[in-house]
Amino acid sequence: MIDALIARADEHSDIGMEHLRLYTTLFQQVLTTTTGPILEIGTNRGGSALLWLELLRTHKSNRQVVTVDPYGRKPYTLGNVDGAVHEYGDQTYTDMKALLAPYSDHTHFRMTSEEFLSRMHGSHLWVGGERVPLGGFGFAFLDGDHEGRGVLSDFLNLRRWMGPGGVVLIDNVDWMGPELGRILVQLGEHIVSGPRYMALRHHP
């Protein structure tokens, strides 16, 4: 069942099956040790968000999944991987909305991560008839800005919105060089890492 879910998510993602399996294992571990909603920065076509939502259903969890991505043909450069420029425009946005439309526990914010993280104070979601503060994330997936400076800014801005023991999973750290990795490890407890990813646990 999990393999079928990962394969489905892979159809709408550029992360790849190998990493989706690793991220699934980590995500399921996080679900047993944290509370609070799930945050994803950088949504693209919605493949990884689909994975989080389906895994929550598997675990019979009613946590919310919050995604953040401005779309709007915002230029996005793949940096030192191939130098190509990709525009995440209207079609990518509508593809994501169509894929995630069946999930009432998903909310998307069409803005940059900087805007979102700087404007969260006092924000709420309505869940099951209750007004729930936006924040205290148990898991956050950073897959938006892949430049070292942007990733570090997102991580620093995000830390105050993480719940106790929450885990921040950062994708594409291999694009940023060793300096960023050393800085991030100093800012949080290093949980696991590989050639492409790094996960850090937040302790307030």
Summary of the structure (lengths in Angstrom):
residues: 204
radius of gyration: 15.8
end to end distance: 35.8
largest distance: 47.3
contacts: 648
relative contact order: 0.16
helix: 39%
strand: 26%
